[in-house]
């Protein structure tokens, strides 16, 4: 063994230490890097590279923080949506109330001129006391009002054909308020009109009040 080898491996060194010394000498010869740590010695951690951020926390903690942020954002959105819906509900309720309250505004607007005509007719009758003129004025106002309702609101007046050969009684549009005898033995017919009926578009708004006949065979004969 040469003097250099004997210097590297002393008589009291253990085989593991001899290997460590040999490795350190080899590392020094290659460029002076850090020596190889002995078995059981703690290893030193290499310093962080320049610009590399140090870890802020474990990954579960970061996920928990992110979840908390998302929950807070969702709660804020929920509060905003709830407030928007409440405002929408109040606005719809207010508009519905106003719609019901002013639903007849157009109808009233059409009837106001008729009221004005009635007022003028009454004032004229009070000054002149001319019944014929007053009667003519009232008839004109009645025709005007019916014309407005028919033209703008779909109101139609009707009355049944009356007499022995009158219109067949229809309970959908006729209201029998009196019954009379008839020579016909068929179905009941309208004998007389008491009050006109009204349609609203195609629906009976008020049936006409009529007097109807009853078949002759349903009349009980007196005992002889």
C-alpha positions in Angstrom: 0.0 0.0 0.0 1.4 3.4 -0.9 2.0 6.2 1.6 -1.0 8.2 0.2 -3.3 5.3 0.6 -2.0 4.7 4.1 -2.7 8.4 4.9 -6.2 8.1 3.5 -7.1 5.0 5.4 -5.8 5.1 8.9 -5.5 1.9 10.9 -8.4 2.9 13.3 -10.9 3.7 10.6 -13.8 1.4 10.0 -14.5 0.2 6.4 -17.5 2.7 6.0 -15.4 5.6 7.2 -12.6 4.5 4.8 -15.1 4.6 1.9 -16.4 8.1 3.0 -12.8 9.5 3.2 -12.1 8.1 -0.2 -15.3 9.6 -1.6 -14.5 13.0 -0.1 -11.0 13.0 -1.6 -12.5 12.1 -5.0 -15.1 14.9 -4.8 -12.4 17.4 -3.9 -10.3 16.3 -6.8 -13.3 16.8 -9.2 -14.1 20.4 -8.2 -14.6 20.9 -4.5 -18.3 20.0 -4.2 -19.9 19.3 -0.9 -18.6 16.1 0.8 -20.7 13.1 0.9 -22.4 12.9 4.3 -21.7 9.9 6.5 -24.3 7.3 7.2 -26.7 8.5 9.8 -25.7 12.2 9.4 -28.6 14.5 8.5 -28.6 15.7 4.9 -28.7 19.5 4.2 -31.5 20.7 2.0 -30.4 22.6 -1.1 -31.4 26.3 -1.0 -34.3 27.4 -3.1 -33.6 28.6 -6.5 -33.7 32.4 -7.2 -37.3 33.6 -7.8 -38.9 30.4 -6.5 -41.7 31.2 -4.0 -41.6 29.4 -0.7 -44.6 27.2 0.0 -47.4 29.1 1.7 -49.2 26.0 3.1 -50.2 22.5 2.5 -52.4 21.7 -0.5 -55.5 20.8 1.6 -55.4 24.2 3.3 -55.2 26.0 0.0 -58.2 24.0 -1.3 -60.1 24.8 1.9 -59.4 28.5 1.5 -60.5 28.4 -2.1 -63.8 26.6 -1.2 -64.5 29.3 1.4 -64.0 32.0 -1.2 -66.4 30.2 -3.5 -69.0 29.7 -0.8 -68.8 33.4 0.1 -69.3 34.4 -3.6 -72.3 32.0 -3.9 -73.9 33.4 -0.8 -73.5 36.9 -2.1 -75.1 35.9 -5.4 -78.0 34.2 -3.5 -78.6 37.4 -1.5 -78.7 39.5 -4.7 -81.0 37.1 -6.5 -83.3 36.9 -3.5 -83.5 40.7 -3.3 -84.2 41.0 -7.1 -87.0 38.4 -6.9 -88.6 40.2 -3.9 -88.5 43.5 -5.8 -90.0 41.7 -8.9 -92.8 40.1 -6.8 -93.7 43.5 -5.3 -93.7 45.2 -8.6 -95.9 42.5 -10.2 -98.4 42.7 -7.2 -98.5 46.5 -7.5 -99.1 46.3 -11.3 -101.8 43.7 -10.9 -103.6 45.9 -8.3 -103.4 48.9 -10.6 -104.6 46.8 -13.5 -107.7 45.7 -11.6 -108.4 49.2 -10.3 -108.2 50.9 -13.7 -109.4 48.0 -15.8 -112.6 49.9 -16.7 -110.9 53.2 -17.4 -111.5 52.9 -21.2 -115.2 52.0 -20.7 -115.7 55.0 -18.3 -114.0 57.3 -20.8 -116.5 56.2 -23.4 -119.5 56.8 -21.1 -118.5 60.2 -19.9 -119.8 61.9 -23.0 -123.1 60.2 -22.6 -123.3 61.6 -19.0 -122.6 65.0 -20.4 -125.4 64.6 -22.9 -127.8 63.6 -20.1 -126.8 66.7 -18.1 -127.5 69.0 -21.1 -130.9 67.3 -21.7 -131.9 67.8 -18.1 -130.8 71.5 -18.2 -132.7 72.0 -21.4 -135.9 70.3 -20.1 -135.7 72.4 -16.9 -135.7 75.6 -18.8 -138.2 74.9 -21.6 -140.5 72.3 -20.1 -140.9 70.8 -23.6 -141.6 67.2 -23.1 -141.4 66.3 -26.8 -138.0 67.8 -27.2 -136.8 66.2 -23.9 -138.1 62.8 -25.1 -136.3 63.2 -28.5 -133.1 64.1 -26.7 -133.2 61.1 -24.4 -133.8 58.8 -27.3 -130.8 60.3 -29.1 -128.6 59.7 -26.0 -129.8 56.1 -25.7 -128.9 55.4 -29.3 -125.5 57.1 -28.8 -124.7 55.0 -25.7 -125.7 51.7 -27.3 -123.7 52.6 -30.4 -120.6 53.2 -28.3 -120.9 50.0 -26.4 -121.5 47.9 -29.5 -118.7 49.5 -31.5 -116.0 49.6 -28.8 -117.0 46.8 -26.4 -118.8 44.1 -28.4 -122.1 44.6 -26.7 -125.2 43.5 -28.7 -128.8 43.6 -27.8 -131.3 40.9 -28.9 -134.9 40.0 -28.5 -136.8 36.9 -29.5 -139.3 36.7 -32.2 -142.6 36.6 -30.4 -146.2 35.5 -31.2 -148.0 32.2 -31.9 -145.3 31.4 -34.4 -142.6 32.9 -32.2 -139.0 31.7 -31.7 -138.5 28.4 -29.9 -137.7 28.9 -26.3 -133.9 28.6 -25.6 -133.0 28.4 -21.9 -129.4 29.5 -22.8 -130.6 33.0 -23.9 -134.2 33.2 -22.7 -135.5 33.5 -19.1 -139.2 32.5 -18.8 -140.9 34.8 -16.4 -144.5 34.0 -17.5 -146.3 31.1 -19.2 -149.3 31.4 -21.5 -151.6 29.1 -23.5 -151.0 28.3 -27.1 -152.8 26.4 -29.8 -149.7 24.7 -31.0 -148.8 21.3 -29.5 -145.1 21.6 -30.3 -142.2 22.8 -28.2 -142.6 26.0 -26.1 -142.2 29.2 -28.1 -141.8 32.8 -27.1 -145.1 34.6 -26.9 -144.0 38.0 -25.6 -140.8 39.9 -24.9 -140.6 41.6 -21.5 -136.9 42.7 -21.5 -134.2 42.6 -24.1 -131.1 40.4 -23.7 -127.5 41.2 -24.3 -124.5 39.5 -25.8 -120.9 40.3 -25.0 -119.2 39.3 -28.2 -120.5 35.6 -28.5 -121.5 35.0 -24.9 -124.9 35.7 -23.4 -124.3 38.5 -20.9 -128.0 38.7 -19.8 -130.8 36.5 -21.1 -134.0 38.1 -22.4 -137.0 37.9 -20.2 -139.9 36.4 -22.1 -143.3 34.8 -21.8 -143.5 31.3 -23.2 -146.2 29.0 -24.3 -146.8 25.5 -23.2 -148.1 22.6 -25.3 -151.9 22.2 -25.4 -151.8 18.5 -24.4 -150.1 19.4 -21.1 -153.1 21.4 -20.0 -155.3 19.4 -17.6 -158.9 19.2 -18.7 -161.6 20.0 -16.0 -163.5 17.0 -14.7 -166.9 16.8 -16.4 
